[in-house]
Amino acid sequence: MKTLYIAAIAALCSLTAAAQTDNTTFDADNGVVTIGADRMFQIESKDGKFSFKPYLMLQTTGNYNYYDDEGLDKAYNQDNVANSGFSFPYAVLGFTGKAYSMVTYNLSVNAAKSGGDLLQQAWFDVRPTRGFGLKVGKFKTPFSHAYLTTLGETLMPQLPTSLTASTIMPYALNAVTPHIGTGFDLGLMAHGNIGKWWGYEAGLFNGTGSSINTASKTLSDDWHIPSLLYATRFTWAPMGAMPATQGNPNMLHLNRLQLAASASINVESESESTNDTRLGLEASWLYNKLYLGGELYYMHVGFTDRQKINDSFNYWGGYVQGGYFVAPQAQIALRYDFLDRNGTGKDGMLNMPAVGFNYFIKGTGLKLSAMYQYTGRTGHDTQLDRDNDDLGLTKHSACLMLQYTF
């Protein structure tokens, strides 16, 4: 009993010590929420070599989506308003921390998903030096500022459509519809810093996305290499490390700039039908109450020899966005998103402006977000091309989200 009492006192002292550390330090490696040093419920050893930090993120959204008449069959009473109502995109419970000074770890489940997506992340990161670390498990692939931002601190409650929308190919090939974003995946990645300002990430991943947690790949018949996702990213941050946030009321006195370039190739993706190459450029800037960000990305889709298709397709898109804290807890947001969804072989673009608002309820972990997005079409040769380009996408989309993080 005496031993248990001493252990309890030691744990309480550790919690108190963690709460009294400098509140300007933040831990966002979990990719879900930012954990401040002042949070009481985290356990850390006296020497700082071991820590355990549980976290939680819940999101409930009310959605309204209005679709154009194209693709709707009124004979079957298909409505212009669909996929509307309430949803629960994230119910994430996880824990993160470090061990032996050079090992960090993270495990989280998303109870709002099913199948392989139920396991949102599971990884450990061994980093013996500032210049080199090895991360292994399921985590975010090194591509796109939008995906790499902490989930609970994105500027808008919905990711840019240019990253998430499936591309359009000739009708005979509709089973092959890759999208530009890569998101979570299983693999390993080397990463670290070069000098004072530069950073790098280079990894191998399954290339099957977050919904598959098993080894299912083979060797490429064409290139005779493992049919995996090969990805790399380089960053330049001349003012110090860039926080993975697009709006945090506890970070209103920072000046951080980051530029990044990324490249990847997914060998024999899309059911072993295509080889997909992606390139990306990104910029983000936090200056006190102001956040600015933008990306430009490109994807080349070429078919494997077994498909006996000589055609290849090229897509590009991007976005620019900005947010400003008009009050210590209130942030206004604007975004302009664009996508060449039907490929460079056909004229026409999608342009998707959006407006948003975030309100952080002080001292509660609650965040209220709202956004509206319009999907426009421009530059198409024919009305049929114009109609086909936004199939499956909303013309008017509104979202109201209430989020709780701990």
Secondary structure by P-SEA (a helix, b strand, c coil): caaaaaaaaaaaaaaaaaaaccccccccccccccccccccccccccccccccccbbbbbbbbbbbbbcccccccccccccccccccccccccccccccccccccbbbbbcccccccccccccbbbbbccccbbbbbccccccccccccccccccccccccccccbbbbccccccccccccccccccbbbbbbbcccccccccccccccccccccccccccccccccccccbbbbbbbccccccccccccccccbbbbbbbcccccccccccccbbbbbbbcbbbbbcccbbbbcccbbbbbbbcccccccbbbbbbccccccccccccccccbbbbbbbccccccbbbbbbbbbcbbbbbcccccbbbbbbbbbbbbcccccaaaaaacccccccbbbbbbbbbcc
